[in-house]
Amino acid sequence: MSLIQSIPLRLRPNPARVVVRPLQIAPEPRDLNPVQNERMHRIINGVRAMEGATVDRELAVTLADFGNRHREIRTVFEERFEQIAREVGLRDRLPPSVRQLIGAYFCHEYSFGAAALMNPSIVPHPDQNGVPEGGLRFVLSLRAVGEGHISSITFREGLIRPCGTIEMAPEPDFAIAARPETGLGGEVRFTRHVEGMRLDETVLFPATPAQRNGLEDLRLVRFTDDDASTCYYGTYTAYSGAAIASELFVTRDFETFALQTLTGPAARNKGMALFPRRFGGDYLMIGRQDNESLFLLRSPDLHHWEGGERILGPHYPWELVQMGNCGAPIELEEGWLVLTHGVGAMRKYAIGAVLLDKDDPSRVIGRSAVPLLSPSDEDREGYVPNVVYTCGAIAHGGRLFMPYGVADTSVSFARIEIADLLAALRAPDSMNLLNDNELEWRGHERIAE
């Protein structure tokens, strides 16, 4: 019988949640239109040539169509006009209605999570006011996939009740693309800039060429530094459409965010996960430098990572193709708990666990001989079939709470008693064969809704 207990909760893609994004006007071939930004000038001049009554009417129609679907859409149109004016060198003073209508022509709605919602991570919310004793408010990060298979980062908020149930805050009606600003060293900063904007309305989109095709699989961790100050970090995969790289998400309050580049050989790979505190002044990460094994990485510099020490590789049938981490290591009294993913026959993704020594994380104390969670018959179909995957879990009240992606399509939740999980891990010197109980468990590794 599986140790995992299913929580009857499912987050699904919602095509009705849309944001306003800049519409990029593709230029005509240069031999047809040699003037730079010819199409943009044509559109701008077309609006400016309209009579005042026509401008008012067209703007009114646009506001009637879209005004109740977005917060402060006039402000969004004004901001987009300012961007366009800078791009084409437009300095003329124009009436607000003309500015807003021009801005509207260079915007479009984008359903950021219409295709898939997956690969969540979870951390304690910075605001625990009003939480019942024994409960915990949390922030959930999600990878949302929309048109063109573009991945963005979005959030939900929820509460772990003292009894072990999970209650999600209602999904908001609005969603807003946070405005990016480029800082020093290629850093991109985002701010929840609209008054009254909630965290779970916030969407972070790719903002640099290295991120062009997606911000993928954010692994959040609440990090406590040596001076007891806290910060939320997260490693994620930036995908340009041709290359991948690991980058760093940083926030202290989930009001402002920064996306920062990482350097060094280790940053050229996926699946880096930061430990929640330093070791002897160094930062530690779990990485996967050979595309199939777990490595322990050490660095005095949070933004530069060299090759690490291989600590674990594929061993059991369910992980024989490759393995990797499923989120930041979780500190327990018994050691560092690292959720892992393994890929077996027919590219089936399953979730297991590894326990590392608390004082020497390079030493493996135990690991899963069989998956904790594997695709069930009910849950194997989706955008990518036969996959369960998480980017992080949270320990609370003696239980592990794990949100996980199902078939790269939707998100479910599970919990497990930590004592039972640790008791099921096998020591490295007894990993060669599965016993009868484990073989029986392997045959019943699906979960019920």
C-alpha positions as CSV (number, residue, x, y, z in Angstrom):
1,M,0.0,0.0,0.0
2,S,1.3,3.5,-0.9
3,L,2.5,5.8,1.9
4,I,1.1,8.8,0.0
5,Q,-2.3,10.2,0.9
6,S,-4.2,12.0,-1.8
7,I,-5.7,15.4,-1.0
8,P,-8.9,16.0,-3.0
9,L,-7.8,19.2,-4.7
10,R,-6.9,19.9,-8.3
11,L,-5.7,23.0,-10.1
12,R,-6.4,23.0,-13.8
13,P,-5.5,25.1,-16.8
14,N,-8.0,28.0,-17.1
15,P,-8.1,29.7,-20.6
16,A,-10.4,32.4,-19.1
17,R,-7.4,33.9,-17.2
18,V,-5.8,36.3,-19.5
19,V,-3.3,39.2,-19.3
20,V,-2.6,42.1,-21.6
21,R,0.7,41.8,-23.3
22,P,2.6,43.9,-25.8
23,L,1.7,43.1,-29.4
24,Q,5.0,42.9,-31.4
25,I,4.4,44.1,-34.9
26,A,6.5,42.1,-37.3
27,P,8.3,44.2,-39.9
28,E,7.6,43.6,-43.6
29,P,10.6,42.3,-45.6
30,R,13.1,45.1,-46.0
31,D,13.0,45.0,-49.8
32,L,9.2,45.8,-49.7
33,N,9.3,48.4,-46.9
34,P,12.9,49.7,-46.5
35,V,11.7,52.3,-43.8
36,Q,12.3,51.0,-40.3
37,N,9.1,50.5,-38.3
38,E,7.0,51.3,-41.4
39,R,4.0,49.2,-40.1
40,M,4.1,50.8,-36.7
41,H,4.2,54.3,-38.2
42,R,1.3,53.3,-40.5
43,I,-0.9,52.2,-37.5
44,I,0.0,55.3,-35.5
45,N,-0.7,57.6,-38.4
46,G,-4.0,55.8,-39.0
47,V,-5.2,56.6,-35.5
48,R,-4.0,60.1,-35.7
49,A,-5.9,60.6,-38.9
50,M,-9.2,59.6,-37.3
51,E,-11.7,62.3,-36.4
52,G,-12.1,62.9,-32.7
53,A,-15.6,61.3,-32.6
54,T,-14.2,58.2,-34.4
55,V,-11.4,57.9,-31.9
56,D,-13.8,58.2,-29.0
57,R,-16.1,55.6,-30.5
58,E,-13.3,53.1,-31.3
59,L,-11.9,53.5,-27.8
60,A,-15.3,53.1,-26.2
61,V,-15.8,49.9,-28.1
62,T,-12.4,48.6,-27.0
63,L,-13.1,49.5,-23.4
64,A,-16.5,47.8,-23.5
65,D,-15.0,44.6,-24.9
66,F,-12.0,44.4,-22.5
67,G,-12.4,46.8,-19.7
68,N,-14.1,44.4,-17.3
69,R,-11.5,41.7,-18.0
70,H,-8.5,43.7,-16.7
71,R,-7.6,46.0,-14.0
72,E,-7.0,49.7,-15.0
73,I,-6.8,48.9,-18.7
74,R,-6.6,52.6,-19.6
75,T,-3.4,52.8,-17.6
76,V,-2.1,49.8,-19.5
77,F,-2.9,51.4,-22.8
78,E,-1.1,54.6,-21.7
79,E,2.0,52.7,-20.7
80,R,2.1,50.8,-23.9
81,F,1.7,54.1,-25.9
82,E,4.7,55.5,-24.0
83,Q,6.8,52.4,-25.0
84,I,5.8,52.7,-28.6
85,A,6.4,56.5,-28.7
86,R,10.0,55.9,-27.4
87,E,10.6,53.2,-29.9
88,V,9.5,55.2,-32.9
89,G,10.7,58.6,-31.7
90,L,7.2,60.1,-31.4
91,R,7.3,63.4,-29.3
92,D,4.0,65.1,-30.3
93,R,1.5,65.9,-27.6
94,L,-1.6,63.9,-28.3
95,P,-5.0,63.8,-26.5
96,P,-5.4,61.0,-23.9
97,S,-8.0,59.2,-26.1
98,V,-5.6,59.1,-29.1
99,R,-2.8,57.9,-26.9
100,Q,-4.9,55.1,-25.3
101,L,-6.3,54.0,-28.7
102,I,-2.8,53.8,-30.1
103,G,-1.7,51.8,-27.1
104,A,-4.6,49.4,-27.6
105,Y,-3.6,48.7,-31.1
106,F,-0.2,47.5,-29.8
107,C,-1.6,45.2,-27.1
108,H,-3.3,41.8,-27.1
109,E,-4.8,39.4,-24.7
110,Y,-2.7,36.3,-23.9
111,S,-4.1,33.2,-22.1
112,F,-1.0,32.4,-20.1
113,G,-2.1,29.1,-18.7
114,A,-4.5,27.8,-21.3
115,A,-2.4,24.7,-22.3
116,A,-1.0,23.6,-18.9
117,L,-0.5,24.3,-15.3
118,M,2.3,22.2,-13.7
119,N,5.5,21.7,-11.7
120,P,4.6,23.6,-8.5
121,S,6.8,24.5,-5.5
122,I,5.7,25.6,-2.1
123,V,7.1,27.8,0.7
124,P,5.7,29.5,3.8
125,H,4.0,32.7,3.1
126,P,5.7,35.8,4.5
127,D,2.5,36.9,6.2
128,Q,1.2,34.4,8.8
129,N,-1.2,36.9,10.5
130,G,-4.5,35.4,11.3
131,V,-3.5,31.8,10.7
132,P,-5.0,29.3,13.2
133,E,-2.6,27.7,15.7
134,G,-1.1,24.6,14.0
135,G,-1.8,25.9,10.5
136,L,0.4,27.4,7.9
137,R,-0.3,29.9,5.1
138,F,1.8,29.2,2.0
139,V,2.7,30.5,-1.4
140,L,2.6,28.1,-4.4
141,S,4.5,28.9,-7.5
142,L,3.3,27.3,-10.8
143,R,4.6,26.9,-14.3
144,A,1.9,28.1,-16.6
145,V,2.0,27.3,-20.3
146,G,0.1,29.2,-23.0
147,E,0.1,29.9,-26.7
148,G,3.4,28.9,-28.4
149,H,4.4,26.7,-25.5
150,I,5.7,29.8,-23.6
151,S,6.2,29.2,-19.9
152,S,5.6,31.9,-17.3
153,I,5.7,32.0,-13.5
154,T,2.4,32.5,-11.6
155,F,1.3,32.1,-8.0
156,R,-1.5,30.9,-5.8
157,E,-2.0,31.2,-2.1
158,G,-3.4,28.7,0.4
159,L,-3.6,27.4,3.9
160,I,-2.6,24.1,5.5
161,R,-5.2,23.5,8.2
162,P,-4.1,22.0,11.6
163,C,-6.0,18.8,10.6
164,G,-3.8,18.4,7.5
165,T,-6.2,19.5,4.8
166,I,-5.3,22.2,2.3
167,E,-7.5,25.1,1.5
168,M,-6.7,27.3,-1.6
169,A,-7.6,31.0,-1.7
170,P,-10.2,31.5,-4.5
171,E,-8.7,32.0,-7.9
172,P,-8.8,35.7,-8.7
173,D,-10.8,37.1,-11.7
174,F,-7.9,39.2,-12.9
175,A,-4.3,38.4,-13.9
176,I,-1.7,41.0,-14.6
177,A,1.7,40.7,-16.4
178,A,4.2,42.3,-14.0
179,R,6.2,45.0,-15.7
180,P,9.9,44.2,-16.2
181,E,12.7,46.6,-15.8
182,T,16.3,45.8,-16.7
183,G,18.9,46.6,-14.0
184,L,22.7,46.2,-13.7
185,G,24.4,43.0,-14.8
186,G,21.4,41.8,-16.8
187,E,19.1,41.6,-13.8
188,V,15.4,41.9,-14.5
189,R,13.2,43.5,-11.8
190,F,9.4,43.1,-11.6
191,T,7.1,45.0,-9.3
192,R,3.4,44.5,-8.5
193,H,2.7,48.0,-9.8
194,V,-1.1,48.1,-10.0
195,E,-2.8,49.4,-6.9
196,G,-4.6,46.6,-5.1
197,M,-2.8,43.9,-7.2
198,R,-2.7,40.5,-5.4
199,L,0.2,38.1,-5.5
200,D,-2.0,35.4,-7.2
201,E,-2.9,37.9,-9.9
202,T,0.8,38.3,-10.8
203,V,2.4,36.7,-13.8
204,L,6.1,36.9,-14.6
205,F,6.9,36.5,-18.3
206,P,10.3,36.0,-20.0
207,A,12.1,39.3,-20.4
208,T,15.5,38.6,-21.9
209,P,16.7,36.7,-25.0
210,A,17.9,33.9,-22.8
211,Q,14.4,33.5,-21.4
212,R,12.5,34.1,-24.7
213,N,10.7,30.7,-24.8
214,G,10.1,30.3,-21.1
215,L,10.7,30.5,-17.4
216,E,10.4,26.9,-16.4
217,D,10.2,24.9,-13.2
218,L,10.9,27.4,-10.4
219,R,12.2,25.7,-7.3
220,L,11.4,28.0,-4.4
221,V,13.1,28.0,-1.0
222,R,12.9,30.2,2.0
223,F,16.6,30.9,2.8
224,T,17.9,31.9,6.2
225,D,21.3,33.6,6.2
226,D,23.9,33.5,8.9
227,D,22.5,36.8,10.4
228,A,19.0,35.2,10.7
229,S,17.7,37.4,7.9
230,T,15.4,35.6,5.4
231,C,15.0,35.8,1.7
232,Y,13.1,33.7,-0.9
233,Y,15.3,32.3,-3.6
234,G,14.3,30.0,-6.5
235,T,16.3,28.4,-9.3
236,Y,14.5,28.0,-12.6
237,T,15.4,27.1,-16.2
238,A,15.6,29.9,-18.7
239,Y,14.9,28.6,-22.2
240,S,15.7,30.7,-25.3
241,G,14.2,28.3,-27.8
242,A,17.7,26.9,-28.6
243,A,19.6,26.8,-25.3
244,I,18.9,26.3,-21.6
245,A,20.5,27.9,-18.5
246,S,19.8,28.0,-14.8
247,E,18.9,31.4,-13.4
248,L,17.9,32.8,-10.0
249,F,14.6,34.2,-8.7
250,V,14.9,36.5,-5.7
251,T,12.3,38.2,-3.5
252,R,12.0,39.2,0.1
253,D,8.3,39.9,0.2
254,F,6.7,38.7,-3.0
255,E,6.0,42.4,-3.8
256,T,9.1,42.9,-5.9
257,F,11.0,40.3,-7.7
258,A,14.4,39.9,-9.4
259,L,15.5,37.5,-12.1
260,Q,19.3,37.1,-12.0
261,T,21.8,35.2,-14.2
262,L,24.0,32.5,-12.8
263,T,27.5,31.8,-14.2
264,G,29.9,28.8,-14.2
265,P,29.7,25.3,-15.7
266,A,27.0,24.1,-13.4
267,A,24.6,26.8,-14.5
268,R,24.4,25.4,-18.0
269,N,22.3,22.5,-16.7
270,K,18.7,22.1,-15.5
271,G,17.4,21.2,-12.1
272,M,19.5,23.1,-9.6
273,A,18.0,23.4,-6.1
274,L,19.4,25.6,-3.3
275,F,19.8,24.4,0.3
276,P,17.9,26.7,2.7
277,R,21.0,27.8,4.6
278,R,24.8,28.1,4.3
279,F,27.4,25.5,5.3
280,G,30.6,27.0,6.6
281,G,30.0,30.2,4.7
282,D,29.3,28.4,1.4
283,Y,26.0,28.1,-0.4
284,L,25.0,24.5,-1.4
285,M,23.0,23.2,-4.2
286,I,21.8,19.9,-5.5
287,G,22.4,19.7,-9.3
288,R,22.5,17.3,-12.2
289,Q,25.7,17.9,-14.1
290,D,25.7,14.7,-16.2
291,N,22.0,14.7,-17.1
292,E,21.4,11.6,-15.1
293,S,22.8,11.8,-11.5
294,L,22.6,14.0,-8.4
295,F,25.6,16.2,-7.6
296,L,26.4,18.3,-4.5
297,L,27.6,21.8,-5.5
298,R,29.4,24.3,-3.2
299,S,30.1,27.9,-3.8
300,P,31.0,31.0,-1.8
301,D,29.3,33.1,-4.4
302,L,25.5,32.6,-4.9
303,H,25.8,33.5,-8.5
304,H,28.7,31.4,-9.7
305,W,28.7,27.6,-9.7
306,E,31.4,25.2,-10.7
307,G,31.1,21.4,-11.1
308,G,30.3,19.5,-8.0
309,E,30.6,16.1,-6.4
310,R,28.5,13.2,-7.7
311,I,26.6,11.7,-4.7
312,L,23.9,9.5,-6.3
313,G,23.1,7.9,-9.6
314,P,20.3,5.8,-11.1
315,H,20.1,2.4,-9.5
316,Y,16.5,1.0,-9.3
317,P,14.4,0.1,-12.4
318,W,12.0,3.0,-12.0
319,E,14.9,5.6,-12.2
320,L,17.2,3.8,-14.6
321,V,17.1,6.3,-17.5
322,Q,17.9,9.3,-15.3
323,M,17.2,11.0,-12.0
324,G,17.2,14.5,-10.6
325,N,15.9,16.5,-7.7
326,C,12.3,17.6,-7.2
327,G,12.9,20.8,-5.2
328,A,15.1,22.3,-2.5
329,P,16.4,20.0,0.2
330,I,14.2,20.0,3.3
331,E,15.9,20.2,6.7
332,L,14.7,17.6,9.2
333,E,16.1,16.5,12.5
334,E,17.2,13.2,10.8
335,G,18.9,14.9,7.9
336,W,18.3,16.6,4.6
337,L,15.3,15.2,2.7
338,V,15.6,15.6,-1.1
339,L,12.6,14.6,-3.3
340,T,13.8,13.1,-6.5
341,H,12.4,12.2,-9.8
342,G,13.2,9.0,-11.7
343,V,12.6,8.1,-15.3
344,G,12.0,4.5,-16.2
345,A,10.7,2.4,-19.1
346,M,8.5,4.2,-21.6
347,R,9.8,7.5,-20.1
348,K,7.6,7.2,-17.1
349,Y,8.4,9.9,-14.5
350,A,7.9,9.0,-10.8
351,I,8.8,10.7,-7.5
352,G,11.0,9.2,-4.8
353,A,13.1,10.5,-1.9
354,V,16.7,10.6,-0.6
355,L,18.0,11.4,2.9
356,L,21.4,13.1,3.2
357,D,23.5,13.4,6.3
358,K,22.7,16.6,8.2
359,D,26.3,17.5,8.9
360,D,27.7,16.1,5.7
361,P,25.2,16.4,2.8
362,S,27.5,14.5,0.5
363,R,26.7,11.3,2.4
364,V,23.6,9.4,1.4
365,I,21.8,7.9,4.4
366,G,18.8,6.3,2.6
367,R,16.9,6.4,-0.6
368,S,13.6,5.1,-2.1
369,A,13.7,1.6,-3.5
370,V,10.3,2.2,-5.1
371,P,8.5,5.4,-6.1
372,L,6.5,7.3,-3.5
373,L,4.3,8.5,-6.3
374,S,3.9,7.2,-9.9
375,P,1.4,8.0,-12.7
376,S,-1.8,6.3,-12.0
377,D,-4.2,4.9,-14.6
378,E,-6.6,7.8,-13.9
379,D,-3.9,10.4,-14.2
380,R,-1.5,9.4,-16.9
381,E,-3.1,11.3,-19.8
382,G,-2.3,14.9,-20.5
383,Y,-0.1,17.3,-22.3
384,V,2.9,15.0,-21.6
385,P,1.5,11.5,-20.5
386,N,3.0,9.3,-17.8
387,V,4.5,12.1,-15.7
388,V,4.2,13.1,-12.1
389,Y,6.6,15.9,-11.1
390,T,7.1,18.4,-8.3
391,C,9.5,21.3,-7.8
392,G,9.2,21.4,-4.0
393,A,7.3,20.2,-0.9
394,I,7.0,21.6,2.6
395,A,7.3,19.9,6.0
396,H,4.7,20.9,8.6
397,G,3.4,19.3,11.7
398,G,5.2,16.0,11.1
399,R,3.8,15.7,7.6
400,L,5.2,16.4,4.2
401,F,2.8,18.3,1.9
402,M,3.6,17.9,-1.8
403,P,1.9,19.6,-4.7
404,Y,2.8,17.9,-8.0
405,G,2.2,18.2,-11.7
406,V,0.1,15.5,-13.4
407,A,1.0,14.7,-17.0
408,D,2.4,18.2,-17.4
409,T,-1.2,19.5,-17.4
410,S,-2.7,20.1,-14.0
411,V,-1.6,20.1,-10.3
412,S,-2.7,17.7,-7.5
413,F,-1.7,17.6,-3.8
414,A,-0.6,14.8,-1.6
415,R,0.7,14.3,2.0
416,I,2.8,11.8,3.8
417,E,3.7,11.2,7.4
418,I,7.4,12.0,7.6
419,A,8.1,9.2,10.1
420,D,6.6,6.7,7.7
421,L,8.6,8.1,4.7
422,L,11.9,7.9,6.6
423,A,11.2,4.4,7.7
424,A,10.6,3.3,4.1
425,L,14.0,4.6,2.9
426,R,16.8,2.0,2.3
427,A,20.3,2.4,3.5
428,P,23.0,2.4,0.7
429,D,24.4,-0.9,1.8
430,S,21.1,-2.7,1.3
431,M,20.1,-1.4,-2.1
432,N,20.7,-4.4,-4.3
433,L,17.4,-6.3,-4.2
434,L,13.8,-5.5,-3.5
435,N,12.1,-7.6,-0.9
436,D,8.6,-9.1,-1.2
437,N,6.9,-6.2,0.5
438,E,8.6,-3.7,-1.8
439,L,7.7,-5.7,-4.8
440,E,4.0,-5.8,-3.7
441,W,4.2,-2.0,-3.1
442,R,5.7,-1.5,-6.6
443,G,2.6,-3.2,-8.0
444,H,0.3,-0.8,-6.2
445,E,2.1,2.5,-6.8
446,R,-0.9,4.5,-8.0
447,I,-3.0,6.7,-5.9
448,A,-6.8,7.3,-5.8
449,E,-8.4,10.7,-6.3
